[in-house]
């Protein structure tokens, strides 16, 4: 994974460095100059404007300017506090005005159409949250040092950072507890089927749907199969078996007391999904909570399953004694109901807090998906995109998480791998008009490519 450090954590790493700050500035300036030359396609005779502030970020920019000038680049350094509204004509602007410690609003000068290379983070973007005022820098590329900052991964900072490259300047970031998931991580985490595999070794039981609301349950069940579950049983409380797909085994849990039915019938399964399309009734609430408490299986609670948990204190009472991994998959509205407040700008802290309080892995869906385990580890997933903003895509995701739990992955890796594969599959589909059902057929292709 690509390491991520908050601005506060990065400052601690800087302070612990054995080298003096001048050495680190030299390395950062060198990395910036190399990135600049790649954008310029050369050096001699090229024109570069460097907007430099007073802090270390500005010092990095000035060091880059010195190195570029030594290569024949015509460099002009402008103090950030005195920059004009429109910069002089150039082939490249290097933004070294303000770094991750900046607070307030920054109105970047007009680059006049030149590409912009940001040093560590685009000036004006909040390094912790990704928040950015209208005047913050829009970079073509950002060169960040040692570790990414959350503001480069979270929106809207992610959009303003352009292409991001990470430069090693010799700092020890091995203690990072946040990381961005990459394809090699997914390939390493995905287990192969053993030679002696049979369908029950990775079976999933899906308790979902309600009379007249079967689509979400069917997509969840089919997605678990497509993600590698050996067998899937689908029970829609109060409905006749209608799995929608011949490969899914339909069951007949009663409308009342379906929790007992699920607990009995799921004994051979290896993971459980509860929630997509269930009715929001008192009976459903009580049944969901009883299944969560009594089932020994790793479980995914999604959609109406999350609603049944209630607020944070109620949910903690239900989940705290579960011995098996539990994954919760809220969107922002469901997160607000669980937590009692919106995730807010600092999504990392919010998801970490809820995961710790509930003793469960929490996957907060969004343009950048944030997954946190109860021990404070965080994975960030960027493979998704606006194509997933379609009804039913969350039901598909829940089934994929369950499949990976059934294969033996822990909660954090199952959720993170599922989110990455889910987003990657969407990227293989239609740019416009993609629907959740399309993902069912794209999942195998995504898994093959990633593995």
Secondary structure, DSSP 4 states (H G I P E B T S, - for coil): -EEE--HHHHHHHHHH-SS-HHHHHHHHHHHHHHHHHHHHT--TT-EEEEEE-SSHHHHHHHHHHHHHHHTT-EEEEEEGGG--SBPPP-SEEEEES--TT--S---PPB-TT-EEEEESS-TTB-TTT--B-TTS---SEEEEESSB-HHHHSTTHHHHT-EEEEE--S---TT--EEE--HHHHHHHSPPPPTT--GGGGEEEEE--BTTB-HHHHHHHHHHHHTT-SEEEEE-TTS----SSTTSEEE---SSSHHHHHHHHTTT-SEEEE-TT---SHHHHHHHHHHHHH--SEEEE-THHHHHH-SHHHHHHHHTT--S-EEE---HHHHHHHHSS---S-HHHHHHHHHHHHTSEEEE-SSSEEEE-TTS-EEEE----GGG-STTHHHHHHHHHHHHHHTT--HHHHHHHHHHHHHHHHHTS-SSS--HHHHHHHHHHHHHHH-
